Amino acid sequence: MNQFTGWKFYWYKHTLNTEKTTTDENYYTILIVTVSDGGLYWCRAGRGNPVYYTDYSDVLWINVTGERLWTSVSTDAICNLTVCSIGGSSSVSLIIRPNRTQHFSSESLSLSCEDHRNSTGWTVRRYTNTLETCPSSSVRSTGTESTCTITSLITSDTGVYWCESESGHKLHPVNISIHNGDVILYSPVHPVTEGDSLTLHCLYRDKNPSNLRAEFYKDGSEVQNQTTGDMMIISTVSKSHEGFYSCQHPERGASPKRWISVTASGDFEEKISVLKILSSLLAVCPYLIVTVVLVFKCYRLRGKTSV
């Protein structure tokens, strides 16, 4: 929202009875996060008496695990067209066709849950305004794949989609957003790793626009020197490149914003491990120095005694 004076903010978490929390600020803080805080969240604002409410926000999936090293939060930790791991190995993957999170209305969309261990029972589920199985879901063509196909997208198809087992285990939540406009941003579904390259495209509803020139923005500021036509390339990604990205065509308009997440590379984690070892050695250095001095003195004293 652009202004907050006079508004109250309502925060919802999907449970059996849907929990609601009210704040005077436009943010909601959970001071100590536990695994039970994971789930589907959304919000809206209201003011006046009787209360005038805004529309609900998009739904966001917050994933909380007991392992600090697993950083899968919301939509940015989705592994697409690959096998993901959650606190171990997982043989289930979510496949999105076309492979992006932003889509034009009236387009078609297909999501599939594939199990590479040949087990059964995985289904595509979603949460838009209600929890439901994916509409127009096809019957499993094989025992290892469940496919959901939406032939003509509408804006109310915007929401969180994931794979769910018969026992209720959930994997790979991803936020899918549907737009009536003429411009969307094509970006990686999964987080980008430090050191890798990042390519963003400005996509148009009109497949042959007269002007392919697009401007790209990060956190509201125009990105310079990395754009060519309707494409932006960052050859070597660092943590500083993390943020909200969008693109704008001079005639067609702007795309919605998309959060690009950057994760640490294995080399970075290895450097952190080395630094931890060095810090441990430095912590015991005084004891090592004393030990070396005592050994040296004992050696000299022994030499004098022998003489």
C-alpha positions in Angstrom: 0.0 0.0 0.0 1.1 3.6 -0.6 -0.3 5.1 2.6 -0.8 3.5 6.0 -2.4 6.3 8.2 -5.8 5.3 9.6 -5.6 1.7 8.4 -5.5 -1.6 10.4 -3.9 -4.7 9.0 -5.2 -8.2 9.1 -3.0 -11.2 8.8 -4.3 -14.7 8.0 -2.8 -18.1 8.3 -4.6 -21.1 6.8 -5.6 -23.6 9.6 -8.7 -25.5 10.3 -10.5 -22.3 11.4 -8.1 -19.8 9.7 -6.2 -17.8 12.3 -6.3 -14.0 12.1 -4.1 -11.4 13.8 -4.6 -7.6 13.7 -1.9 -4.9 13.8 -1.7 -1.1 13.5 1.5 -1.4 11.5 1.8 -2.8 7.9 4.0 -5.6 9.1 3.6 -8.7 11.2 6.5 -10.2 13.2 6.9 -13.7 14.6 9.6 -13.3 17.2 10.7 -16.9 17.6 9.8 -19.1 14.7 8.9 -22.7 15.1 8.1 -25.4 12.6 4.4 -25.0 13.4 4.6 -21.5 12.0 5.0 -22.8 8.5 2.0 -22.6 6.2 -0.1 -20.4 4.0 -0.3 -16.6 4.8 -2.1 -13.7 3.3 -3.2 -10.2 4.4 -5.5 -7.3 3.8 -6.2 -3.8 5.3 -9.3 -2.0 6.6 -10.4 1.3 8.0 -13.5 3.2 9.0 -16.7 2.2 10.8 -18.2 0.1 9.3 -14.9 -1.2 8.1 -14.0 -0.8 4.5 -11.6 -3.7 3.5 -9.1 -3.8 0.7 -8.8 -6.9 -1.5 -6.8 -9.8 -0.1 -3.1 -10.0 -1.0 -1.7 -13.0 -2.9 -1.1 -16.1 -0.8 2.4 -16.8 0.3 3.8 -20.1 1.5 6.3 -19.9 4.4 8.3 -23.1 4.9 9.9 -23.6 8.3 12.2 -26.6 9.0 14.2 -27.8 11.9 17.5 -27.6 9.9 19.1 -24.1 9.6 21.1 -25.1 6.5 18.0 -25.8 4.5 16.9 -22.3 3.3 13.7 -23.2 1.4 11.4 -20.2 2.0 8.3 -19.4 0.1 8.5 -19.7 -3.7 12.2 -19.0 -4.2 13.4 -22.4 -3.1 11.5 -24.4 -5.7 13.5 -27.0 -7.6 12.0 -27.1 -11.1 12.7 -29.9 -13.6 15.2 -31.4 -11.1 14.9 -33.6 -8.1 14.8 -31.5 -4.9 15.9 -32.5 -1.4 14.2 -31.6 1.9 16.2 -32.5 4.9 17.5 -35.5 2.8 16.8 -36.8 -0.7 13.4 -36.5 -2.4 12.5 -38.3 -5.6 9.5 -36.1 -6.3 9.8 -33.1 -8.7 7.3 -30.4 -9.7 7.4 -29.6 -13.4 5.9 -26.4 -14.8 5.1 -25.8 -18.4 5.8 -23.1 -19.5 8.7 -23.0 -17.0 8.0 -19.6 -15.3 6.0 -18.2 -12.4 4.3 -15.2 -14.3 1.7 -16.0 -17.0 -0.7 -14.1 -19.2 -4.4 -14.7 -18.7 -6.0 -16.9 -21.4 -2.7 -18.9 -21.7 -2.6 -22.6 -20.8 -0.6 -23.9 -17.9 0.5 -27.4 -17.0 1.9 -28.6 -13.7 3.1 -32.2 -13.0 4.2 -34.0 -9.9 6.7 -36.7 -11.0 8.0 -39.4 -8.7 11.2 -41.0 -9.8 11.0 -43.9 -7.4 7.9 -45.2 -9.2 5.7 -44.7 -6.1 2.1 -43.4 -6.3 -0.2 -41.0 -4.6 1.3 -37.5 -5.4 -1.2 -34.9 -6.5 -1.0 -31.2 -7.6 -2.7 -29.1 -5.0 -3.2 -25.3 -4.8 -4.4 -22.5 -2.6 -6.0 -19.4 -4.2 -8.9 -18.4 -2.0 -9.6 -21.9 -0.9 -7.6 -25.1 -0.5 -8.4 -27.4 -3.4 -7.0 -29.9 -5.9 -5.9 -28.3 -9.1 -8.9 -27.5 -11.4 -9.2 -29.5 -14.6 -6.8 -32.0 -13.2 -6.3 -34.9 -15.6 -6.4 -38.5 -14.5 -2.9 -39.8 -13.8 -1.5 -41.0 -17.1 0.9 -43.3 -15.2 1.4 -44.4 -11.7 4.3 -42.0 -11.2 2.9 -38.7 -12.5 -0.1 -36.5 -11.7 -0.7 -33.6 -14.1 -2.9 -30.5 -13.8 -3.7 -28.6 -16.9 -5.5 -25.3 -17.0 -6.4 -24.5 -20.6 -7.4 -20.8 -20.2 -5.9 -19.0 -17.2 -7.7 -16.3 -15.3 -6.4 -13.9 -12.6 -8.2 -15.9 -9.8 -5.9 -18.9 -10.7 -3.1 -16.8 -9.0 -2.0 -18.7 -5.9 0.4 -21.3 -4.4 0.7 -24.7 -6.1 2.6 -27.7 -4.7 2.8 -31.5 -4.8 1.1 -33.4 -2.0 1.1 -37.1 -1.0 -1.8 -39.2 0.1 -0.5 -38.9 3.7 -0.5 -35.0 3.5 3.3 -34.5 2.9 3.8 -31.3 0.9 6.7 -30.6 -1.5 7.9 -27.8 -3.8 5.4 -24.9 -3.2 5.6 -22.2 -5.9 3.7 -19.0 -6.3 2.0 -18.7 -9.7 0.7 -15.3 -10.7 -1.7 -14.6 -13.6 -1.8 -11.1 -15.3 -4.2 -9.4 -17.6 -1.6 -6.9 -18.8 0.7 -7.1 -21.9 4.1 -7.6 -20.2 5.5 -10.2 -17.8 9.0 -11.0 -16.6 10.6 -14.3 -17.5 13.0 -15.3 -14.7 14.3 -18.5 -13.1 11.8 -20.3 -10.9 14.6 -21.6 -8.5 17.2 -19.5 -6.6 20.3 -18.4 -8.5 23.6 -19.6 -7.1 26.5 -17.1 -6.4 28.9 -17.1 -9.3 26.3 -18.3 -11.9 24.8 -16.2 -14.6 21.3 -14.8 -14.6 19.2 -14.0 -17.7 15.9 -12.1 -17.5 13.5 -11.6 -20.5 10.7 -9.2 -21.0 7.8 -11.2 -22.5 4.9 -9.6 -24.4 1.4 -10.8 -25.0 1.8 -9.6 -28.6 4.5 -12.0 -29.9 5.8 -9.4 -32.4 5.8 -6.0 -30.8 7.1 -3.1 -32.9 9.8 -2.2 -30.4 11.7 -4.9 -28.5 13.5 -2.4 -26.3 12.8 -2.9 -22.6 14.0 -1.2 -19.4 14.8 -3.4 -16.4 14.4 -2.4 -12.8 15.7 -3.7 -9.5 14.0 -2.5 -6.3 12.5 0.3 -8.3 15.8 1.6 -9.8 16.7 1.2 -13.5 19.5 -1.3 -14.1 22.1 0.1 -16.5 24.8 -1.5 -18.7 23.5 -5.1 -18.5 20.6 -4.9 -20.9 20.3 -5.7 -24.6 16.9 -5.3 -26.3 14.3 -7.2 -24.2 17.0 -9.2 -22.3 19.1 -8.5 -19.3 22.2 -10.6 -18.4 24.2 -10.6 -15.2 27.3 -12.8 -16.0 28.4 -13.4 -12.4 25.7 -13.2 -9.7 26.5 -12.1 -6.1 24.3 -11.7 -3.0 24.0 -8.0 -3.9 22.0 -8.9 -6.9 19.1 -10.3 -4.8 15.9 -8.2 -4.9 12.7 -7.4 -6.7 13.0 -7.2 -10.6 10.6 -6.0 -13.2 10.8 -4.8 -16.8 9.0 -2.1 -18.8 8.2 -1.7 -22.4 7.9 1.9 -23.6 4.5 1.2 -25.2 3.2 -2.0 -23.7 3.6 -1.1 -20.0 5.4 -2.8 -17.1 5.6 -6.3 -15.8 4.7 -7.3 -12.2 7.7 -7.4 -9.8 9.5 -10.8 -9.2 11.8 -11.6 -6.3 15.1 -13.1 -7.4 16.8 -15.1 -4.6 20.6 -15.7 -4.5 22.0 -18.6 -2.6 25.6 -19.2 -1.4 27.8 -21.4 -3.6 29.6 -24.5 -2.4 32.9 -22.5 -2.6 31.5 -19.8 -0.4 30.4 -22.4 2.2 33.8 -24.0 2.0 35.4 -20.7 2.7 33.1 -20.2 5.7 34.2 -23.6 7.0 37.9 -22.7 6.6 37.3 -19.4 8.5 35.6 -21.3 11.3 38.6 -23.7 11.5 41.0 -20.7 11.6 39.0 -18.9 14.2 39.0 -22.1 16.3 42.8 -22.3 16.0 43.2 -18.7 16.9 41.0 -19.3 20.0 43.5 -22.0 21.3 46.6 -20.1 20.1 47.6 -18.9 23.5 47.6 -22.4 24.9 49.7 -23.6 21.9 52.2 -20.9 22.4 52.6 -21.7 26.1 53.0 -25.4 25.3 55.6 -24.7 22.6 57.6 -22.4 25.0 57.5 -25.0 27.8 58.6 -27.8 25.5 61.5 -25.7 24.2 62.6 -24.8 27.8 62.4 -28.5 28.8 64.5 -29.4 25.7 67.2 -26.8 26.6 67.3 -27.9 30.2 67.6 -31.5 29.2 70.6 -30.5 27.0 72.3 -28.7 29.8 71.8 -31.6 32.2 73.3 -34.1 29.7 76.5 -31.9 29.6 
